[in-house]
Amino acid sequence: MASHIGSATSRVDGRAKVTGEAKYAGEFNVPGLVHGYVVESTIPKGRIVRIDTSGALEVDGVIDVLTHRNRPQMADKDDAYKDEVATEKGSPYRPLYDDIVLFSGQPLALVLAEDWETARVAASLVKVEYEKAPHITDLHAERANAYAIDKPEKPRGDAERAFASAALRHEAEYFIPTEHHNPMELFASTAIWDNGQLTVYDKTQGVQNVQQYLCSVFKMKPDAVRVMSPYMGGGFGSGLRPQYQVVLAVLAARALNRPVRVMLSRAQMYALGHRPATIERLALGANSDGTLDAMTHEAIAVTSQFEEFARNDTGWGNLLYKSPNAKFEHKLVKLDVPTSCDMRAPGAATGVYALECAMDELAVALKMDPVQLRLQCYSDRDQGADIPYTSKQLRECYRQGAAAFGWDKRTAEPRSMREGSDLVGWGMASGVWEALQMPATVRIVLTANGHAEVATAASDIGTGTYTIMAQVAADMLGLPIDSINVKLGDSTLPQCPLEGGSWIASSVCNAIANTARAVRGDLLKLAIGMKDSPLAGAGVDDVALIDGKIVSKRDATRAVSIASAMQSGNADRITREEANKVAEDKSHARNVHSAIFAEVKVDEQLGVIRVTRVVNAVAAGRILNPKTAHSQVMGGVVWGIGMALHEETLFDHRFGRVMNANIAEYHVPVHADVHDIKVIFVDEPDEIVNPLGIKGLGEIGIVGVAAAIANAVYHATGKRVRDLPITLDKVVQFN
Amino acid sequence: MARSGTAKRVTRTATVPEKIPIRLTVNGNHMELTVAPWTTLLDALRDHLDLTGTKKGCDHGQCGACTVLVDGRRINSCLTLAVMKQGAEIVTIEGLAQDGELHPLQQAFIDHDAFQCGYCTSGQICSAAGLIAEGKAKTADEIRELMSGNICRCGAYPNIVAAIQQAMERS
């Protein structure tokens, strides 16, 4: 089989992106477009007493101002607002629904004008009077009111007693602040209302999720609503749930009977979801040989007052390390903020950060090399479920990562490595994430001219989905990759899950394989129907599609060209639609793993920290495209650098508002912050996880990176900073 | 769409400024348009000329997604009013390819997978074209420093630097 799978293929959508042809949600300039600008709340909690829109309405070019008082009808039941990702407990936020203010930055009015600048200036003239209520936005201040939620990780043994009697103990709290996704593209929706038919271009990671949500919120029939997102300028989890601008755009389009675009400002995007601020407590008890006897992991995370959002922060230790005694606890604190949401490797980015820093501290206490400690505690089974892995090449990640990094040249003592005026630190950590598959359906239309259209309602959020689907389809159909046209980002296409959780590659590619098999079956029937067919008697799995031909696997000389088979059967196209098979099998744990090695250089006088080298060795099953896969993991490492050193949403708790709601004061890594990043993919054949052995890569790249950097900062400076980000003020006093 | 002079005219708390005719050369084409003085070059390109390849990421000159070349220099088009650029020669991402052939930077970005979501890409490429023309950056570190006004949230930075180096060598 000609192998596109596994080859470093350039993105099939590359040309569209480097020429500016790729269109994003806020770029459909339809005739008669109305521009909406959001007026948001300046208080975090209370009630709207009065909204005076008269000033805005007097501005030339303003068409209308929508508020909760004059908006078109919306559903009045919670269930209608529960999208695919909504949590069971709580009431999803309803945009522009009533006079209640739940968080600062909440949309209170939408000014609609003939052009964007007019809408913006008019929005500044809308006056809102509030009745304020007492608010709380500080996790630390509200910690005493944290409540425990149900978690799947069950305790083992008696972790407290084992910890108390352990030869060596490490116990500490770690803190991760609120973080915002800050995708480069501003959240935007363009809603086109035409005689009861609604078409929406939306910035979303799930067109079908938004489509179903709009149908229920606006009580519309499924075939009357079409949601499209052919390209998305970054998601990272922020686009998993429908965001409020899509509701506002549709409300306005219905109210005015005109097409409407609502694009949020960068500042307004700080009132969307975020990675919740989280306190993590680790208590590790070890025997003197470095094996673990006790592991306790507790997390206290933030959710909103109105919805309960929680992800698995505490269970990751079960997947990495053996410990006969273990205990896990997850608590939530309700604050007057928007509901937190998934952000790249939700739960793992935070939980594994704390776990892997704690392991480093334990290694220091044991006077043991940090890699050696991981190997000493290495688990070949998921400790929670007590089952083996479909595959786990983490030992190889440690070995190859350490070799590529030069870990053996490390001297253990903090502050023992220097380069000029810089202290040099080397740290490492492990990473782990899930290898999931979700139900997905792919349609293939093979035409007699040798072209195939491969379609599903996935979104390519920059992950490379267009490209890997083209590669897999090219191999499975025996066609050149240029003859494959992948269609995504349209809710009318076959069912596909949200682009998240690292499950898209495994889900859609296995669905392609099944659909291609059905196409192959149809072709074989046509070929067998030909006079003196060389494939007479062959079954669908006895043949393969190679180089435009249906070829016997046993005897390659027995072949029929696809074109002649279709011609003889008078078939101008073959259309097939099949789903992947999602295993119910609970006999194996399904995970991806990584080992991260980081070098930092810290200016001894100024405390300036630079991450000069990172090696991330990843075991993630079959790598479909080393080129885009490398980019995924490299991007994750950059996110880890941001998490470790830069990112923090700062609140003024007196006002319950974000102080740095912009992309200059909310620091993200820039070119100058990013140096040498090496990505290694460890060979990991896996015939159990799914037929193609794909595990997914979207999340694993970030997991553990912040811990490796934090551990390197300790090694450089001798100072252990447990609350992120590690800014220079926290390390500048070195003693 | 000005409504002044119509019956609807009322006392204005905010008067919409009169639009002004301007002439720009955009990607070699002479353009005449009428824009309000508060319209940025970015919005003029995106909303008036339908050149949406130039991206809006912050509107505050913080992210670099809107970088275009004005009279050969790279600028943040969101920090420039269109009326200030009367007669200027503007090159956007749509104007880099010649007769269907990609600009060396565009090809290098594809070769090195120097983007993921693609939203910062137009700005990165235009900024890199400006950087190369400036001739100041010689080393990878200098490229990193002088490209730091262009944020890539997907984290493609090392590949962007490699792509710029490739294009520099060939220019």
HADDOCK unambig.tbl for C-alpha pairs under 7 A between the chains (distance, minus, plus):
assign (segid A and resid 10 and name CA) (segid B and resid 110 and name CA) 6.41 0.50 0.50
assign (segid A and resid 10 and name CA) (segid B and resid 111 and name CA) 6.53 0.50 0.50
assign (segid A and resid 10 and name CA) (segid B and resid 113 and name CA) 6.79 0.50 0.50
assign (segid A and resid 14 and name CA) (segid B and resid 110 and name CA) 5.77 0.50 0.50
assign (segid A and resid 17 and name CA) (segid B and resid 118 and name CA) 5.34 0.50 0.50
assign (segid A and resid 18 and name CA) (segid B and resid 106 and name CA) 5.54 0.50 0.50
assign (segid A and resid 18 and name CA) (segid B and resid 121 and name CA) 6.37 0.50 0.50
assign (segid A and resid 18 and name CA) (segid B and resid 122 and name CA) 6.35 0.50 0.50
assign (segid A and resid 19 and name CA) (segid B and resid 93 and name CA) 5.83 0.50 0.50
assign (segid A and resid 19 and name CA) (segid B and resid 94 and name CA) 5.67 0.50 0.50
assign (segid A and resid 20 and name CA) (segid B and resid 53 and name CA) 3.81 0.50 0.50
assign (segid A and resid 20 and name CA) (segid B and resid 93 and name CA) 5.95 0.50 0.50
assign (segid A and resid 20 and name CA) (segid B and resid 94 and name CA) 5.96 0.50 0.50
assign (segid A and resid 20 and name CA) (segid B and resid 122 and name CA) 6.36 0.50 0.50
assign (segid A and resid 21 and name CA) (segid B and resid 53 and name CA) 6.31 0.50 0.50
assign (segid A and resid 27 and name CA) (segid B and resid 52 and name CA) 6.08 0.50 0.50
assign (segid A and resid 29 and name CA) (segid B and resid 50 and name CA) 6.96 0.50 0.50
assign (segid A and resid 55 and name CA) (segid B and resid 13 and name CA) 6.24 0.50 0.50
assign (segid A and resid 58 and name CA) (segid B and resid 10 and name CA) 6.72 0.50 0.50
assign (segid A and resid 58 and name CA) (segid B and resid 12 and name CA) 5.89 0.50 0.50
assign (segid A and resid 59 and name CA) (segid B and resid 12 and name CA) 6.30 0.50 0.50
assign (segid A and resid 59 and name CA) (segid B and resid 14 and name CA) 6.07 0.50 0.50
assign (segid A and resid 59 and name CA) (segid B and resid 15 and name CA) 6.58 0.50 0.50
assign (segid A and resid 59 and name CA) (segid B and resid 16 and name CA) 6.96 0.50 0.50
assign (segid A and resid 60 and name CA) (segid B and resid 2 and name CA) 6.14 0.50 0.50
assign (segid A and resid 60 and name CA) (segid B and resid 3 and name CA) 5.94 0.50 0.50
assign (segid A and resid 60 and name CA) (segid B and resid 16 and name CA) 6.18 0.50 0.50
assign (segid A and resid 61 and name CA) (segid B and resid 1 and name CA) 5.82 0.50 0.50
assign (segid A and resid 61 and name CA) (segid B and resid 2 and name CA) 6.22 0.50 0.50
assign (segid A and resid 61 and name CA) (segid B and resid 3 and name CA) 6.84 0.50 0.50
assign (segid A and resid 114 and name CA) (segid B and resid 1 and name CA) 6.39 0.50 0.50
assign (segid A and resid 117 and name CA) (segid B and resid 39 and name CA) 6.97 0.50 0.50
assign (segid A and resid 183 and name CA) (segid B and resid 153 and name CA) 6.12 0.50 0.50
assign (segid A and resid 184 and name CA) (segid B and resid 57 and name CA) 5.38 0.50 0.50
assign (segid A and resid 184 and name CA) (segid B and resid 119 and name CA) 6.21 0.50 0.50
assign (segid A and resid 184 and name CA) (segid B and resid 120 and name CA) 6.57 0.50 0.50
assign (segid A and resid 184 and name CA) (segid B and resid 153 and name CA) 6.23 0.50 0.50
assign (segid A and resid 185 and name CA) (segid B and resid 57 and name CA) 5.42 0.50 0.50
assign (segid A and resid 185 and name CA) (segid B and resid 119 and name CA) 6.17 0.50 0.50
assign (segid A and resid 186 and name CA) (segid B and resid 57 and name CA) 5.77 0.50 0.50
assign (segid A and resid 232 and name CA) (segid B and resid 117 and name CA) 6.33 0.50 0.50
assign (segid A and resid 233 and name CA) (segid B and resid 117 and name CA) 4.98 0.50 0.50
assign (segid A and resid 233 and name CA) (segid B and resid 118 and name CA) 6.33 0.50 0.50
assign (segid A and resid 233 and name CA) (segid B and resid 119 and name CA) 4.88 0.50 0.50
assign (segid A and resid 234 and name CA) (segid B and resid 117 and name CA) 5.39 0.50 0.50
assign (segid A and resid 265 and name CA) (segid B and resid 58 and name CA) 6.79 0.50 0.50
assign (segid A and resid 266 and name CA) (segid B and resid 58 and name CA) 5.27 0.50 0.50
assign (segid A and resid 461 and name CA) (segid B and resid 117 and name CA) 5.65 0.50 0.50
assign (segid A and resid 462 and name CA) (segid B and resid 116 and name CA) 4.20 0.50 0.50
assign (segid A and resid 462 and name CA) (segid B and resid 117 and name CA) 3.55 0.50 0.50
assign (segid A and resid 462 and name CA) (segid B and resid 118 and name CA) 6.97 0.50 0.50
assign (segid A and resid 463 and name CA) (segid B and resid 116 and name CA) 6.27 0.50 0.50
assign (segid A and resid 631 and name CA) (segid B and resid 156 and name CA) 6.62 0.50 0.50
assign (segid A and resid 634 and name CA) (segid B and resid 155 and name CA) 6.85 0.50 0.50
assign (segid A and resid 635 and name CA) (segid B and resid 154 and name CA) 5.37 0.50 0.50
assign (segid A and resid 635 and name CA) (segid B and resid 155 and name CA) 4.14 0.50 0.50
assign (segid A and resid 635 and name CA) (segid B and resid 156 and name CA) 6.03 0.50 0.50
assign (segid A and resid 638 and name CA) (segid B and resid 155 and name CA) 5.37 0.50 0.50
assign (segid A and resid 663 and name CA) (segid B and resid 62 and name CA) 6.20 0.50 0.50
assign (segid A and resid 663 and name CA) (segid B and resid 63 and name CA) 6.91 0.50 0.50
assign (segid A and resid 664 and name CA) (segid B and resid 62 and name CA) 5.61 0.50 0.50
assign (segid A and resid 670 and name CA) (segid B and resid 148 and name CA) 5.43 0.50 0.50
assign (segid A and resid 670 and name CA) (segid B and resid 151 and name CA) 5.58 0.50 0.50
assign (segid A and resid 671 and name CA) (segid B and resid 144 and name CA) 4.86 0.50 0.50
assign (segid A and resid 671 and name CA) (segid B and resid 145 and name CA) 6.72 0.50 0.50
assign (segid A and resid 671 and name CA) (segid B and resid 147 and name CA) 6.30 0.50 0.50
assign (segid A and resid 671 and name CA) (segid B and resid 148 and name CA) 4.87 0.50 0.50
assign (segid A and resid 671 and name CA) (segid B and resid 157 and name CA) 5.72 0.50 0.50
assign (segid A and resid 672 and name CA) (segid B and resid 144 and name CA) 4.80 0.50 0.50
assign (segid A and resid 672 and name CA) (segid B and resid 145 and name CA) 5.14 0.50 0.50
assign (segid A and resid 672 and name CA) (segid B and resid 148 and name CA) 5.91 0.50 0.50
assign (segid A and resid 674 and name CA) (segid B and resid 157 and name CA) 6.86 0.50 0.50
assign (segid A and resid 675 and name CA) (segid B and resid 158 and name CA) 6.97 0.50 0.50
